[in-house]
């Protein structure tokens, strides 16, 4: 009997993200002068979520973060 290959449960990353208050973080981001001045797609919340992903996975470069996000898009 081998282990199941099906993904069961919720990743630690999702558990950490659910602890954060999205509205409060966006409010703080908007209060900071010029932090959202030229935002088109990458707002403060998205930036925080991506950087936390990189930290929790111990990535050293943006390329690693990009590849990691693409690889786990169905789990996040």
mmCIF file as gemmi writes it, N, C-alpha and C atoms, coordinates in Angstrom:
data_model
loop_
_atom_site.group_PDB
_atom_site.id
_atom_site.type_symbol
_atom_site.label_atom_id
_atom_site.label_alt_id
_atom_site.label_comp_id
_atom_site.label_asym_id
_atom_site.label_entity_id
_atom_site.label_seq_id
_atom_site.pdbx_PDB_ins_code
_atom_site.Cartn_x
_atom_site.Cartn_y
_atom_site.Cartn_z
_atom_site.occupancy
_atom_site.B_iso_or_equiv
_atom_site.pdbx_formal_charge
_atom_site.auth_seq_id
_atom_site.auth_asym_id
_atom_site.pdbx_PDB_model_num
ATOM 1 N N . UNK Axp A 1 ? 0.833 -1.177 0 1 0 ? 1 A 1
ATOM 2 C CA . UNK Axp A 1 ? 0 0 0 1 0 ? 1 A 1
ATOM 3 C C . UNK Axp A 1 ? 0.877 1.239 0 1 0 ? 1 A 1
ATOM 4 N N . UNK Axp A 2 ? 0.734 2.027 -1.025 1 0 ? 2 A 1
ATOM 5 C CA . UNK Axp A 2 ? 1.473 3.28 -1.104 1 0 ? 2 A 1
ATOM 6 C C . UNK Axp A 2 ? 0.642 4.437 -0.584 1 0 ? 2 A 1
ATOM 7 N N . UNK Axp A 3 ? 1.297 5.535 -0.451 1 0 ? 3 A 1
ATOM 8 C CA . UNK Axp A 3 ? 0.591 6.743 -0.025 1 0 ? 3 A 1
ATOM 9 C C . UNK Axp A 3 ? -0.265 7.258 -1.168 1 0 ? 3 A 1
ATOM 10 N N . UNK Axp A 4 ? -1.326 7.919 -0.832 1 0 ? 4 A 1
ATOM 11 C CA . UNK Axp A 4 ? -2.198 8.513 -1.837 1 0 ? 4 A 1
ATOM 12 C C . UNK Axp A 4 ? -1.48 9.669 -2.524 1 0 ? 4 A 1
ATOM 13 N N . UNK Axp A 5 ? -1.635 9.763 -3.826 1 0 ? 5 A 1
ATOM 14 C CA . UNK Axp A 5 ? -1.013 10.851 -4.577 1 0 ? 5 A 1
ATOM 15 C C . UNK Axp A 5 ? -1.942 12.045 -4.716 1 0 ? 5 A 1
ATOM 16 N N . UNK Axp A 6 ? -3.149 11.915 -4.209 1 0 ? 6 A 1
ATOM 17 C CA . UNK Axp A 6 ? -4.108 13.016 -4.287 1 0 ? 6 A 1
ATOM 18 C C . UNK Axp A 6 ? -3.819 14.022 -3.18 1 0 ? 6 A 1
ATOM 19 N N . UNK Axp A 7 ? -3.957 15.294 -3.523 1 0 ? 7 A 1
ATOM 20 C CA . UNK Axp A 7 ? -3.695 16.356 -2.553 1 0 ? 7 A 1
ATOM 21 C C . UNK Axp A 7 ? -4.88 16.472 -1.607 1 0 ? 7 A 1
ATOM 22 N N . UNK Axp A 8 ? -4.612 16.281 -0.327 1 0 ? 8 A 1
ATOM 23 C CA . UNK Axp A 8 ? -5.665 16.364 0.685 1 0 ? 8 A 1
ATOM 24 C C . UNK Axp A 8 ? -5.252 17.398 1.723 1 0 ? 8 A 1
ATOM 25 N N . UNK Axp A 9 ? -6.165 18.243 2.091 1 0 ? 9 A 1
ATOM 26 C CA . UNK Axp A 9 ? -5.868 19.232 3.12 1 0 ? 9 A 1
ATOM 27 C C . UNK Axp A 9 ? -5.618 20.609 2.54 1 0 ? 9 A 1
ATOM 28 N N . UNK Axp A 10 ? -5.161 21.483 3.39 1 0 ? 10 A 1
ATOM 29 C CA . UNK Axp A 10 ? -4.933 22.87 3.011 1 0 ? 10 A 1
ATOM 30 C C . UNK Axp A 10 ? -3.471 23.215 3.284 1 0 ? 10 A 1
ATOM 31 N N . UNK Axp A 11 ? -2.764 23.763 2.286 1 0 ? 11 A 1
ATOM 32 C CA . UNK Axp A 11 ? -1.354 24.104 2.494 1 0 ? 11 A 1
ATOM 33 C C . UNK Axp A 11 ? -1.176 25.138 3.616 1 0 ? 11 A 1
ATOM 34 N N . UNK Axp A 12 ? -0.02 25.11 4.251 1 0 ? 12 A 1
ATOM 35 C CA . UNK Axp A 12 ? 0.305 26.059 5.315 1 0 ? 12 A 1
ATOM 36 C C . UNK Axp A 12 ? 0.189 27.482 4.788 1 0 ? 12 A 1
ATOM 37 N N . UNK Axp A 13 ? 0.621 27.685 3.549 1 0 ? 13 A 1
ATOM 38 C CA . UNK Axp A 13 ? 0.556 29.008 2.922 1 0 ? 13 A 1
ATOM 39 C C . UNK Axp A 13 ? -0.871 29.555 2.956 1 0 ? 13 A 1
ATOM 40 N N . UNK Axp A 14 ? -1.843 28.74 2.571 1 0 ? 14 A 1
ATOM 41 C CA . UNK Axp A 14 ? -3.243 29.189 2.593 1 0 ? 14 A 1
ATOM 42 C C . UNK Axp A 14 ? -3.697 29.504 4.01 1 0 ? 14 A 1
ATOM 43 N N . UNK Axp A 15 ? -3.256 28.729 4.968 1 0 ? 15 A 1
ATOM 44 C CA . UNK Axp A 15 ? -3.638 28.967 6.355 1 0 ? 15 A 1
ATOM 45 C C . UNK Axp A 15 ? -3.095 30.305 6.845 1 0 ? 15 A 1
ATOM 46 N N . UNK Axp A 16 ? -1.862 30.631 6.468 1 0 ? 16 A 1
ATOM 47 C CA . UNK Axp A 16 ? -1.26 31.913 6.861 1 0 ? 16 A 1
ATOM 48 C C . UNK Axp A 16 ? -2.009 33.071 6.212 1 0 ? 16 A 1
ATOM 49 N N . UNK Axp A 17 ? -2.313 32.948 4.928 1 0 ? 17 A 1
ATOM 50 C CA . UNK Axp A 17 ? -3.01 34.016 4.199 1 0 ? 17 A 1
ATOM 51 C C . UNK Axp A 17 ? -4.391 34.268 4.798 1 0 ? 17 A 1
ATOM 52 N N . UNK Axp A 18 ? -5.073 33.21 5.221 1 0 ? 18 A 1
ATOM 53 C CA . UNK Axp A 18 ? -6.408 33.382 5.803 1 0 ? 18 A 1
ATOM 54 C C . UNK Axp A 18 ? -6.371 34.117 7.147 1 0 ? 18 A 1
ATOM 55 N N . UNK Axp A 19 ? -5.219 34.117 7.803 1 0 ? 19 A 1
ATOM 56 C CA . UNK Axp A 19 ? -5.088 34.84 9.073 1 0 ? 19 A 1
ATOM 57 C C . UNK Axp A 19 ? -4.976 36.35 8.868 1 0 ? 19 A 1
ATOM 58 N N . UNK Axp A 20 ? -4.598 36.765 7.669 1 0 ? 20 A 1
ATOM 59 C CA . UNK Axp A 20 ? -4.409 38.186 7.378 1 0 ? 20 A 1
ATOM 60 C C . UNK Axp A 20 ? -5.735 38.847 7.03 1 0 ? 20 A 1
ATOM 61 N N . UNK Axp A 21 ? -5.902 40.075 7.456 1 0 ? 21 A 1
ATOM 62 C CA . UNK Axp A 21 ? -7.101 40.85 7.14 1 0 ? 21 A 1
ATOM 63 C C . UNK Axp A 21 ? -6.839 41.657 5.866 1 0 ? 21 A 1
ATOM 64 N N . UNK Axp A 22 ? -7.411 41.2 4.767 1 0 ? 22 A 1
ATOM 65 C CA . UNK Axp A 22 ? -7.157 41.819 3.459 1 0 ? 22 A 1
ATOM 66 C C . UNK Axp A 22 ? -7.552 43.293 3.436 1 0 ? 22 A 1
ATOM 67 N N . UNK Axp A 23 ? -8.685 43.619 3.994 1 0 ? 23 A 1
ATOM 68 C CA . UNK Axp A 23 ? -9.159 45.005 3.979 1 0 ? 23 A 1
ATOM 69 C C . UNK Axp A 23 ? -8.245 45.919 4.793 1 0 ? 23 A 1
ATOM 70 N N . UNK Axp A 24 ? -7.782 45.431 5.931 1 0 ? 24 A 1
ATOM 71 C CA . UNK Axp A 24 ? -6.884 46.233 6.771 1 0 ? 24 A 1
ATOM 72 C C . UNK Axp A 24 ? -5.553 46.478 6.058 1 0 ? 24 A 1
ATOM 73 N N . UNK Axp A 25 ? -5.033 45.471 5.395 1 0 ? 25 A 1
ATOM 74 C CA . UNK Axp A 25 ? -3.767 45.615 4.669 1 0 ? 25 A 1
ATOM 75 C C . UNK Axp A 25 ? -3.927 46.592 3.514 1 0 ? 25 A 1
ATOM 76 N N . UNK Axp A 26 ? -5.042 46.501 2.79 1 0 ? 26 A 1
ATOM 77 C CA . UNK Axp A 26 ? -5.282 47.451 1.695 1 0 ? 26 A 1
ATOM 78 C C . UNK Axp A 26 ? -5.424 48.872 2.234 1 0 ? 26 A 1
ATOM 79 N N . UNK Axp A 27 ? -6.072 49.015 3.398 1 0 ? 27 A 1
ATOM 80 C CA . UNK Axp A 27 ? -6.239 50.335 4.005 1 0 ? 27 A 1
ATOM 81 C C . UNK Axp A 27 ? -4.881 50.932 4.373 1 0 ? 27 A 1
ATOM 82 N N . UNK Axp A 28 ? -4.028 50.139 4.99 1 0 ? 28 A 1
ATOM 83 C CA . UNK Axp A 28 ? -2.684 50.607 5.352 1 0 ? 28 A 1
ATOM 84 C C . UNK Axp A 28 ? -1.896 50.974 4.107 1 0 ? 28 A 1
ATOM 85 N N . UNK Axp A 29 ? -2.029 50.169 3.08 1 0 ? 29 A 1
ATOM 86 C CA . UNK Axp A 29 ? -1.316 50.426 1.827 1 0 ? 29 A 1
ATOM 87 C C . UNK Axp A 29 ? -1.764 51.744 1.197 1 0 ? 29 A 1
ATOM 88 N N . UNK Axp A 30 ? -3.049 52.02 1.27 1 0 ? 30 A 1
ATOM 89 C CA . UNK Axp A 30 ? -3.566 53.265 0.693 1 0 ? 30 A 1
ATOM 90 C C . UNK Axp A 30 ? -3.189 54.482 1.531 1 0 ? 30 A 1
ATOM 91 N N . UNK Axp A 31 ? -3.01 54.299 2.836 1 0 ? 31 A 1
ATOM 92 C CA . UNK Axp A 31 ? -2.633 55.41 3.714 1 0 ? 31 A 1
ATOM 93 C C . UNK Axp A 31 ? -1.176 55.828 3.528 1 0 ? 31 A 1
ATOM 94 N N . UNK Axp A 32 ? -0.35 54.909 3.067 1 0 ? 32 A 1
ATOM 95 C CA . UNK Axp A 32 ? 1.066 55.207 2.851 1 0 ? 32 A 1
ATOM 96 C C . UNK Axp A 32 ? 1.189 56.101 1.623 1 0 ? 32 A 1
ATOM 97 N N . UNK Axp A 33 ? 1.828 57.261 1.749 1 0 ? 33 A 1
ATOM 98 C CA . UNK Axp A 33 ? 1.912 58.196 0.62 1 0 ? 33 A 1
ATOM 99 C C . UNK Axp A 33 ? 2.548 57.57 -0.619 1 0 ? 33 A 1
ATOM 100 N N . UNK Axp A 34 ? 1.878 57.717 -1.73 1 0 ? 34 A 1
ATOM 101 C CA . UNK Axp A 34 ? 2.339 57.287 -3.053 1 0 ? 34 A 1
ATOM 102 C C . UNK Axp A 34 ? 2.579 55.785 -3.195 1 0 ? 34 A 1
ATOM 103 N N . UNK Axp A 35 ? 2.099 54.975 -2.262 1 0 ? 35 A 1
ATOM 104 C CA . UNK Axp A 35 ? 2.34 53.536 -2.364 1 0 ? 35 A 1
ATOM 105 C C . UNK Axp A 35 ? 1.514 52.896 -3.473 1 0 ? 35 A 1
ATOM 106 N N . UNK Axp A 36 ? 0.368 53.465 -3.779 1 0 ? 36 A 1
ATOM 107 C CA . UNK Axp A 36 ? -0.497 52.92 -4.821 1 0 ? 36 A 1
ATOM 108 C C . UNK Axp A 36 ? -0.681 53.932 -5.959 1 0 ? 36 A 1
ATOM 109 N N . UNK Axp A 37 ? 0.272 54.831 -6.138 1 0 ? 37 A 1
ATOM 110 C CA . UNK Axp A 37 ? 0.117 55.923 -7.096 1 0 ? 37 A 1
ATOM 111 C C . UNK Axp A 37 ? 0.005 55.45 -8.543 1 0 ? 37 A 1
ATOM 112 N N . UNK Axp A 38 ? 0.828 54.519 -8.947 1 0 ? 38 A 1
ATOM 113 C CA . UNK Axp A 38 ? 0.839 54.086 -10.347 1 0 ? 38 A 1
ATOM 114 C C . UNK Axp A 38 ? 0.473 52.615 -10.491 1 0 ? 38 A 1
ATOM 115 N N . UNK Axp A 39 ? -0.366 52.119 -9.609 1 0 ? 39 A 1
ATOM 116 C CA . UNK Axp A 39 ? -0.724 50.703 -9.611 1 0 ? 39 A 1
ATOM 117 C C . UNK Axp A 39 ? -1.645 50.394 -10.775 1 0 ? 39 A 1
ATOM 118 N N . UNK Axp A 40 ? -1.287 49.359 -11.507 1 0 ? 40 A 1
ATOM 119 C CA . UNK Axp A 40 ? -2.162 48.859 -12.559 1 0 ? 40 A 1
ATOM 120 C C . UNK Axp A 40 ? -2.664 47.466 -12.19 1 0 ? 40 A 1
ATOM 121 N N . UNK Axp A 41 ? -1.762 46.58 -11.771 1 0 ? 41 A 1
ATOM 122 C CA . UNK Axp A 41 ? -2.164 45.224 -11.428 1 0 ? 41 A 1
ATOM 123 C C . UNK Axp A 41 ? -1.644 44.75 -10.075 1 0 ? 41 A 1
ATOM 124 N N . UNK Axp A 42 ? -0.451 45.142 -9.715 1 0 ? 42 A 1
ATOM 125 C CA . UNK Axp A 42 ? 0.185 44.61 -8.506 1 0 ? 42 A 1
ATOM 126 C C . UNK Axp A 42 ? -0.019 45.571 -7.331 1 0 ? 42 A 1
ATOM 127 N N . UNK Axp A 43 ? -1.15 45.415 -6.647 1 0 ? 43 A 1
ATOM 128 C CA . UNK Axp A 43 ? -1.429 46.276 -5.5 1 0 ? 43 A 1
ATOM 129 C C . UNK Axp A 43 ? -0.707 45.744 -4.263 1 0 ? 43 A 1
ATOM 130 N N . UNK Axp A 44 ? -0.862 46.417 -3.155 1 0 ? 44 A 1
ATOM 131 C CA . UNK Axp A 44 ? -0.156 46.063 -1.931 1 0 ? 44 A 1
ATOM 132 C C . UNK Axp A 44 ? -0.478 44.666 -1.427 1 0 ? 44 A 1
ATOM 133 N N . UNK Axp A 45 ? -1.752 44.278 -1.497 1 0 ? 45 A 1
ATOM 134 C CA . UNK Axp A 45 ? -2.164 42.946 -1.036 1 0 ? 45 A 1
ATOM 135 C C . UNK Axp A 45 ? -1.507 41.854 -1.876 1 0 ? 45 A 1
ATOM 136 N N . UNK Axp A 46 ? -1.558 41.989 -3.185 1 0 ? 46 A 1
ATOM 137 C CA . UNK Axp A 46 ? -0.975 40.988 -4.076 1 0 ? 46 A 1
ATOM 138 C C . UNK Axp A 46 ? 0.531 40.884 -3.854 1 0 ? 46 A 1
ATOM 139 N N . UNK Axp A 47 ? 1.175 42.029 -3.691 1 0 ? 47 A 1
ATOM 140 C CA . UNK Axp A 47 ? 2.616 42.038 -3.446 1 0 ? 47 A 1
ATOM 141 C C . UNK Axp A 47 ? 2.952 41.301 -2.15 1 0 ? 47 A 1
ATOM 142 N N . UNK Axp A 48 ? 2.197 41.549 -1.088 1 0 ? 48 A 1
ATOM 143 C CA . UNK Axp A 48 ? 2.414 40.872 0.19 1 0 ? 48 A 1
ATOM 144 C C . UNK Axp A 48 ? 2.244 39.362 0.049 1 0 ? 48 A 1
ATOM 145 N N . UNK Axp A 49 ? 1.192 38.942 -0.626 1 0 ? 49 A 1
ATOM 146 C CA . UNK Axp A 49 ? 0.906 37.518 -0.793 1 0 ? 49 A 1
ATOM 147 C C . UNK Axp A 49 ? 2.03 36.821 -1.563 1 0 ? 49 A 1
ATOM 148 N N . UNK Axp A 50 ? 2.511 37.452 -2.616 1 0 ? 50 A 1
ATOM 149 C CA . UNK Axp A 50 ? 3.589 36.865 -3.416 1 0 ? 50 A 1
ATOM 150 C C . UNK Axp A 50 ? 4.89 36.811 -2.624 1 0 ? 50 A 1
ATOM 151 N N . UNK Axp A 51 ? 5.202 37.87 -1.897 1 0 ? 51 A 1
ATOM 152 C CA . UNK Axp A 51 ? 6.44 37.874 -1.117 1 0 ? 51 A 1
ATOM 153 C C . UNK Axp A 51 ? 6.391 36.855 0.027 1 0 ? 51 A 1
ATOM 154 N N . UNK Axp A 52 ? 5.24 36.674 0.663 1 0 ? 52 A 1
ATOM 155 C CA . UNK Axp A 52 ? 5.107 35.645 1.696 1 0 ? 52 A 1
ATOM 156 C C . UNK Axp A 52 ? 5.32 34.254 1.112 1 0 ? 52 A 1
ATOM 157 N N . UNK Axp A 53 ? 4.817 34.03 -0.087 1 0 ? 53 A 1
ATOM 158 C CA . UNK Axp A 53 ? 5.019 32.751 -0.767 1 0 ? 53 A 1
ATOM 159 C C . UNK Axp A 53 ? 6.51 32.489 -0.952 1 0 ? 53 A 1
ATOM 160 N N . UNK Axp A 54 ? 7.233 33.488 -1.429 1 0 ? 54 A 1
ATOM 161 C CA . UNK Axp A 54 ? 8.671 33.345 -1.638 1 0 ? 54 A 1
ATOM 162 C C . UNK Axp A 54 ? 9.426 33.086 -0.343 1 0 ? 54 A 1
ATOM 163 N N . UNK Axp A 55 ? 9.029 33.758 0.729 1 0 ? 55 A 1
ATOM 164 C CA . UNK Axp A 55 ? 9.694 33.583 2.024 1 0 ? 55 A 1
ATOM 165 C C . UNK Axp A 55 ? 9.427 32.183 2.584 1 0 ? 55 A 1
ATOM 166 N N . UNK Axp A 56 ? 8.176 31.747 2.542 1 0 ? 56 A 1
ATOM 167 C CA . UNK Axp A 56 ? 7.839 30.434 3.09 1 0 ? 56 A 1
ATOM 168 C C . UNK Axp A 56 ? 8.484 29.294 2.311 1 0 ? 56 A 1
ATOM 169 N N . UNK Axp A 57 ? 8.729 29.501 1.034 1 0 ? 57 A 1
ATOM 170 C CA . UNK Axp A 57 ? 9.366 28.474 0.199 1 0 ? 57 A 1
ATOM 171 C C . UNK Axp A 57 ? 10.884 28.61 0.156 1 0 ? 57 A 1
ATOM 172 N N . UNK Axp A 58 ? 11.426 29.627 0.805 1 0 ? 58 A 1
ATOM 173 C CA . UNK Axp A 58 ? 12.876 29.882 0.83 1 0 ? 58 A 1
ATOM 174 C C . UNK Axp A 58 ? 13.448 30.108 -0.566 1 0 ? 58 A 1
ATOM 175 N N . UNK Axp A 59 ? 12.728 30.843 -1.388 1 0 ? 59 A 1
ATOM 176 C CA . UNK Axp A 59 ? 13.22 31.153 -2.731 1 0 ? 59 A 1
ATOM 177 C C . UNK Axp A 59 ? 14.215 32.303 -2.664 1 0 ? 59 A 1
ATOM 178 N N . UNK Axp A 60 ? 15.168 32.296 -3.599 1 0 ? 60 A 1
ATOM 179 C CA . UNK Axp A 60 ? 16.214 33.317 -3.627 1 0 ? 60 A 1
ATOM 180 C C . UNK Axp A 60 ? 16.06 34.316 -4.764 1 0 ? 60 A 1
ATOM 181 N N . UNK Axp A 61 ? 15.19 34.039 -5.725 1 0 ? 61 A 1
ATOM 182 C CA . UNK Axp A 61 ? 15.077 34.938 -6.869 1 0 ? 61 A 1
ATOM 183 C C . UNK Axp A 61 ? 13.622 35.059 -7.309 1 0 ? 61 A 1
ATOM 184 N N . UNK Axp A 62 ? 13.348 36.114 -8.054 1 0 ? 62 A 1
ATOM 185 C CA . UNK Axp A 62 ? 11.995 36.31 -8.582 1 0 ? 62 A 1
ATOM 186 C C . UNK Axp A 62 ? 11.621 35.208 -9.565 1 0 ? 62 A 1
ATOM 187 N N . UNK Axp A 63 ? 12.604 34.697 -10.279 1 0 ? 63 A 1
ATOM 188 C CA . UNK Axp A 63 ? 12.336 33.603 -11.213 1 0 ? 63 A 1
ATOM 189 C C . UNK Axp A 63 ? 11.835 32.372 -10.464 1 0 ? 63 A 1
ATOM 190 N N . UNK Axp A 64 ? 12.447 32.069 -9.335 1 0 ? 64 A 1
ATOM 191 C CA . UNK Axp A 64 ? 11.993 30.934 -8.528 1 0 ? 64 A 1
ATOM 192 C C . UNK Axp A 64 ? 10.57 31.163 -8.015 1 0 ? 64 A 1
ATOM 193 N N . UNK Axp A 65 ? 10.278 32.379 -7.61 1 0 ? 65 A 1
ATOM 194 C CA . UNK Axp A 65 ? 8.929 32.704 -7.137 1 0 ? 65 A 1
ATOM 195 C C . UNK Axp A 65 ? 7.927 32.508 -8.268 1 0 ? 65 A 1
ATOM 196 N N . UNK Axp A 66 ? 8.255 33.006 -9.448 1 0 ? 66 A 1
ATOM 197 C CA . UNK Axp A 66 ? 7.356 32.875 -10.603 1 0 ? 66 A 1
ATOM 198 C C . UNK Axp A 66 ? 7.105 31.412 -10.944 1 0 ? 66 A 1
ATOM 199 N N . UNK Axp A 67 ? 8.157 30.625 -11.026 1 0 ? 67 A 1
ATOM 200 C CA . UNK Axp A 67 ? 8.016 29.205 -11.366 1 0 ? 67 A 1
ATOM 201 C C . UNK Axp A 67 ? 7.231 28.474 -10.274 1 0 ? 67 A 1
ATOM 202 N N . UNK Axp A 68 ? 7.51 28.803 -9.019 1 0 ? 68 A 1
ATOM 203 C CA . UNK Axp A 68 ? 6.796 28.18 -7.908 1 0 ? 68 A 1
ATOM 204 C C . UNK Axp A 68 ? 5.314 28.506 -7.905 1 0 ? 68 A 1
ATOM 205 N N . UNK Axp A 69 ? 4.977 29.766 -8.187 1 0 ? 69 A 1
ATOM 206 C CA . UNK Axp A 69 ? 3.562 30.162 -8.244 1 0 ? 69 A 1
ATOM 207 C C . UNK Axp A 69 ? 2.845 29.445 -9.384 1 0 ? 69 A 1
ATOM 208 N N . UNK Axp A 70 ? 3.501 29.353 -10.533 1 0 ? 70 A 1
ATOM 209 C CA . UNK Axp A 70 ? 2.893 28.661 -11.676 1 0 ? 70 A 1
ATOM 210 C C . UNK Axp A 70 ? 2.706 27.176 -11.387 1 0 ? 70 A 1
ATOM 211 N N . UNK Axp A 71 ? 3.668 26.574 -10.696 1 0 ? 71 A 1
ATOM 212 C CA . UNK Axp A 71 ? 3.594 25.143 -10.4 1 0 ? 71 A 1
ATOM 213 C C . UNK Axp A 71 ? 2.48 24.815 -9.406 1 0 ? 71 A 1
ATOM 214 N N . UNK Axp A 72 ? 2.186 25.724 -8.502 1 0 ? 72 A 1
ATOM 215 C CA . UNK Axp A 72 ? 1.22 25.438 -7.449 1 0 ? 72 A 1
ATOM 216 C C . UNK Axp A 72 ? -0.075 26.224 -7.588 1 0 ? 72 A 1
ATOM 217 N N . UNK Axp A 73 ? -0.348 26.707 -8.772 1 0 ? 73 A 1
ATOM 218 C CA . UNK Axp A 73 ? -1.532 27.547 -8.974 1 0 ? 73 A 1
ATOM 219 C C . UNK Axp A 73 ? -2.828 26.814 -8.603 1 0 ? 73 A 1
ATOM 220 N N . UNK Axp A 74 ? -2.892 25.514 -8.798 1 0 ? 74 A 1
ATOM 221 C CA . UNK Axp A 74 ? -4.111 24.765 -8.479 1 0 ? 74 A 1
ATOM 222 C C . UNK Axp A 74 ? -4.271 24.52 -6.984 1 0 ? 74 A 1
ATOM 223 N N . UNK Axp A 75 ? -3.179 24.585 -6.242 1 0 ? 75 A 1
ATOM 224 C CA . UNK Axp A 75 ? -3.226 24.327 -4.802 1 0 ? 75 A 1
ATOM 225 C C . UNK Axp A 75 ? -3.469 25.59 -3.99 1 0 ? 75 A 1
ATOM 226 N N . UNK Axp A 76 ? -3.209 26.753 -4.567 1 0 ? 76 A 1
ATOM 227 C CA . UNK Axp A 76 ? -3.297 28.002 -3.808 1 0 ? 76 A 1
ATOM 228 C C . UNK Axp A 76 ? -4.698 28.543 -3.782 1 0 ? 76 A 1
